[in-house]
Amino acid sequence: MVHGRRLLVYAFLIISAVITLFPIWWIFATSLETAARAYSFPGALIPQGILSNYQAAWRLAPWLRFLLNSLGIGIATTVLALGTSLLAAYGIVYLPGRFSKVVLGLILATMMIPFYSILVPDYLIVRDLGWLNTYAAQIVPFAANGFAVFMLVQFMRQLPKELRDAARIDGIGDWGYLWQIVVPNLGPALATVSIYLFLLSWNAFLWPLIVTTGPSVQPIQVGLADFLSTANGTDWTVLSAAAAITTLPVLILYIIAQRQIVESVSQTGIKG
């Protein structure tokens, strides 16, 4: 009976993995196909290894500029949001006051507000600041993140209280305790939150589309949308190559940080 349940679990996981990975495989397979085979099923399932589609897509848009823009915006947003979230979480956990729970509740409440409902006020603020078509318009509004604060609060609460007491005995203040004790013990958690923040910035589309007007500051998702609407709109092999170009950096990031993600999940106490 136990083996039967295990087989069902494995079967479910395999089916879920296939459903999840198949679209990704299809994009890369189609990007390496000829147009004739790409339009016929299952022709694109086994690619012939043609790189001309990538060459054609690369010539039709400033992909390097888009990639550098997204990379710079993503890094800046991640650093700022991680810093503000770390300080906010530390204050909530280690500097408890009468309103610490209220503050955490208000931060969590911001996660319930649809982004579209504050789109117009945010745009008016950015416009009045003169930030339209700039990097600041894509970075500063996302320099704080409620979900990141919530995650870091949960991880900090799991640290032993004895660490705090020992630090006080050694004369370490709050600032020193944060950087010398808390941050080193939250390595996997910080890595996971950083990846989350970076992917949030990397996949941003609507806001950059509204506040930018030129490729000099536009991220890769907006560049891809412009490419789909203006270049080779019916050549799915070239379009798939362009989509693959935008996907590769994220896949590489996940492969590099996979171990930190697994460690952070295991530290949350979640059991399978």
C-alpha positions as MATLAB code, in Angstrom:
seq = 'MVHGRRLLVYAFLIISAVITLFPIWWIFATSLETAARAYSFPGALIPQGILSNYQAAWRLAPWLRFLLNSLGIGIATTVLALGTSLLAAYGIVYLPGRFSKVVLGLILATMMIPFYSILVPDYLIVRDLGWLNTYAAQIVPFAANGFAVFMLVQFMRQLPKELRDAARIDGIGDWGYLWQIVVPNLGPALATVSIYLFLLSWNAFLWPLIVTTGPSVQPIQVGLADFLSTANGTDWTVLSAAAAITTLPVLILYIIAQRQIVESVSQTGIKG';
ca = [
       0.000    0.000    0.000;
       2.833    2.365    0.887;
       4.650    1.578   -2.359;
       1.452    2.206   -4.291;
       1.074    5.656   -2.744;
       4.717    6.421   -3.464;
       4.253    5.448   -7.093;
       1.243    7.737   -7.328;
       3.262   10.600   -5.850;
       6.125   10.006   -8.300;
       3.685    9.754  -11.207;
       2.057   13.029  -10.186;
       5.449   14.745   -9.867;
       6.595   13.464  -13.257;
       3.404   14.608  -14.960;
       3.644   18.020  -13.276;
       7.287   18.362  -14.343;
       6.442   17.488  -17.950;
       3.564   19.977  -18.040;
       5.797   22.690  -16.568;
       8.878   22.066  -18.701;
       7.204   21.320  -22.030;
       6.489   24.981  -22.986;
      10.086   25.912  -22.157;
      11.411   23.036  -24.245;
       9.060   23.989  -27.069;
      10.416   27.557  -27.155;
      14.031   26.439  -27.375;
      13.223   23.622  -29.809;
      11.306   25.953  -32.121;
      14.113   28.509  -31.973;
      16.447   25.857  -33.450;
      14.118   24.790  -36.236;
      13.454   25.709  -39.827;
      10.201   27.505  -40.548;
       8.785   24.533  -42.470;
       9.327   22.067  -39.614;
       8.342   24.502  -36.877;
       4.823   24.826  -38.226;
       4.234   21.065  -38.232;
       3.697   18.891  -35.167;
       5.783   17.119  -33.937;
       8.486   18.626  -36.163;
       9.779   21.070  -33.536;
      10.026   18.449  -30.810;
      13.444   17.336  -32.070;
      15.325   20.442  -33.272;
      17.845   20.309  -36.076;
      20.216   22.713  -34.348;
      19.901   25.804  -36.549;
      21.433   28.952  -35.030;
      20.471   31.296  -37.861;
      17.241   32.184  -36.043;
      19.238   33.615  -33.137;
      21.427   35.559  -35.535;
      18.358   36.991  -37.263;
      16.672   37.913  -33.987;
      19.866   39.481  -32.609;
      20.196   41.741  -35.663;
      16.609   42.983  -35.510;
      16.696   44.500  -31.995;
      19.260   45.945  -29.541;
      19.134   42.891  -27.282;
      22.425   43.625  -25.569;
      21.113   47.021  -24.499;
      17.864   45.481  -23.262;
      19.771   42.816  -21.333;
      22.079   45.351  -19.693;
      19.113   47.564  -18.788;
      17.234   44.688  -17.173;
      20.358   43.495  -15.394;
      21.171   46.928  -13.986;
      17.592   47.675  -12.977;
      17.220   44.218  -11.429;
      20.415   44.481   -9.377;
      19.653   47.999   -8.163;
      16.066   47.120   -7.251;
      17.154   43.941   -5.478;
      19.825   45.691   -3.411;
      17.513   48.523   -2.354;
      14.515   46.309   -1.605;
      16.633   43.765    0.241;
      18.215   46.496    2.358;
      14.918   48.127    3.335;
      13.287   44.731    3.959;
      16.175   43.582    6.131;
      16.031   46.701    8.292;
      12.241   46.572    8.555;
      12.239   42.886    9.491;
      14.938   43.428   12.115;
      12.977   46.249   13.688;
       9.806   44.180   13.843;
      11.501   41.108   15.340;
      14.197   42.516   17.620;
      12.859   45.950   18.508;
       9.344   45.043   19.583;
       7.085   47.843   20.614;
       3.431   48.488   21.112;
       2.871   48.921   17.398;
       5.247   46.325   15.927;
       2.403   43.934   15.096;
       0.398   46.807   13.669;
       3.307   47.812   11.462;
       3.706   44.239   10.206;
      -0.026   44.087    9.556;
       0.102   47.305    7.535;
       3.035   45.984    5.530;
       1.128   42.782    4.790;
      -1.940   44.836    3.884;
      -0.002   46.499    1.079;
       0.264   43.083   -0.546;
      -3.536   42.959   -0.833;
      -3.756   46.156   -2.882;
      -3.868   45.437   -6.646;
      -1.026   47.126   -8.484;
      -3.420   48.416  -11.124;
      -5.318   50.467   -8.535;
      -2.229   52.563   -7.716;
      -0.898   52.705  -11.261;
      -2.227   56.192  -12.015;
      -1.050   57.824   -8.736;
       2.368   56.246   -9.147;
       2.593   57.518  -12.713;
       1.607   61.047  -11.683;
       4.249   61.059   -8.936;
       6.946   59.855  -11.321;
       5.879   62.402  -13.923;
       5.945   65.295  -11.441;
       9.433   64.229  -10.328;
      10.613   64.333  -13.933;
      11.556   60.678  -13.937;
       9.733   59.547  -17.070;
      11.968   57.513  -19.393;
      14.650   57.114  -16.731;
      16.099   54.259  -14.698;
      14.920   55.901  -11.458;
      11.282   55.457  -12.461;
      11.846   51.701  -12.736;
      13.904   51.322   -9.537;
      12.749   53.689   -6.787;
       9.033   52.690   -6.719;
      10.099   49.099   -6.019;
      12.728   49.854   -3.377;
      10.468   48.293   -0.723;
       8.633   44.987   -0.867;
       6.099   43.711    1.658;
       6.540   40.045    0.808;
      10.309   40.294    1.311;
       9.745   41.844    4.745;
       7.304   39.079    5.661;
       9.723   36.341    4.572;
      12.672   37.803    6.460;
      10.569   38.248    9.592;
       9.709   34.544    9.540;
      13.352   33.528    9.130;
      14.592   35.915   11.830;
      12.050   34.573   14.311;
      13.596   31.123   13.928;
      17.028   32.256   15.102;
      17.779   31.145   18.692;
      17.203   33.815   21.305;
      20.484   32.769   22.924;
      22.348   34.474   20.063;
      20.800   37.786   21.028;
      21.615   37.319   24.702;
      25.225   36.336   23.952;
      25.643   39.385   21.712;
      24.426   41.680   24.469;
      26.861   40.139   26.933;
      29.683   40.793   24.466;
      28.573   44.398   24.131;
      27.344   44.111   20.541;
      24.662   46.630   19.662;
      21.762   46.283   17.290;
      23.716   47.354   14.220;
      26.571   44.974   14.956;
      24.185   42.132   15.809;
      22.388   42.622   12.500;
      25.504   42.421   10.336;
      27.651   40.086   12.434;
      25.055   37.550   13.578;
      21.745   37.840   11.743;
      22.919   38.314    8.161;
      25.469   35.429    8.196;
      22.815   33.090    9.606;
      20.266   34.096    6.961;
      22.427   33.340    3.945;
      20.030   30.951    2.128;
      17.013   33.076    3.067;
      18.643   36.248    1.768;
      19.607   34.433   -1.432;
      16.034   33.263   -1.982;
      14.535   36.688   -1.283;
      17.127   38.261   -3.580;
      16.205   35.879   -6.379;
      12.524   36.632   -5.845;
      13.144   40.390   -5.997;
      15.388   40.086   -9.037;
      12.876   37.969  -10.955;
      10.122   40.401  -10.005;
      12.142   43.192  -11.593;
      13.281   41.084  -14.566;
       9.707   40.110  -15.470;
       8.264   43.606  -15.007;
       6.401   44.712  -18.105;
       3.398   47.001  -17.590;
       5.094   49.647  -15.443;
       8.240   49.966  -17.618;
       5.999   50.059  -20.699;
       4.151   53.060  -19.270;
       7.089   55.090  -17.933;
       9.631   54.473  -20.739;
       9.577   55.511  -24.378;
      12.906   54.434  -25.843;
      15.189   51.387  -25.951;
      17.964   53.270  -24.176;
      16.302   52.620  -20.786;
      13.714   49.942  -21.578;
      14.088   46.463  -20.007;
      14.114   43.256  -21.978;
      10.431   42.400  -21.496;
       9.349   45.658  -23.124;
      11.943   45.102  -25.836;
      10.531   41.643  -26.498;
       6.998   43.035  -26.771;
       8.161   45.651  -29.274;
       9.997   42.943  -31.198;
       6.883   40.765  -31.362;
       4.786   43.638  -32.718;
       7.247   45.073  -35.228;
       9.768   42.440  -36.367;
       9.012   39.160  -38.116;
       5.524   38.962  -36.660;
       4.749   35.654  -38.394;
       8.136   33.917  -38.240;
       7.744   31.805  -35.114;
      11.290   30.468  -35.281;
      12.790   33.959  -34.956;
      10.196   34.934  -32.355;
      11.044   31.817  -30.341;
      14.730   32.685  -30.564;
      13.957   36.146  -29.165;
      11.916   34.611  -26.333;
      14.772   32.198  -25.600;
      17.195   35.122  -25.353;
      15.037   36.673  -22.619;
      14.685   33.335  -20.791;
      18.304   32.154  -20.723;
      19.593   34.583  -18.041;
      16.819   33.556  -15.641;
      17.484   29.845  -16.180;
      21.201   30.373  -15.575;
      20.407   32.288  -12.370;
      18.216   29.447  -11.121;
      20.867   26.825  -11.856;
      23.461   28.838   -9.952;
      21.222   29.527   -6.937;
      19.361   26.217   -6.798;
      21.203   25.019   -3.687;
      20.382   28.208   -1.751;
      16.711   27.897   -2.667;
      16.526   24.321   -1.408;
      18.327   25.234    1.823;
      16.002   28.145    2.507;
      12.931   25.969    2.057;
      14.348   23.318    4.381;
      15.061   25.954    7.047;
      11.449   27.112    7.107;
      10.430   23.859    8.773;
       8.179   22.796    5.888;
       7.964   19.032    5.748;
       6.928   16.976    2.775;
];
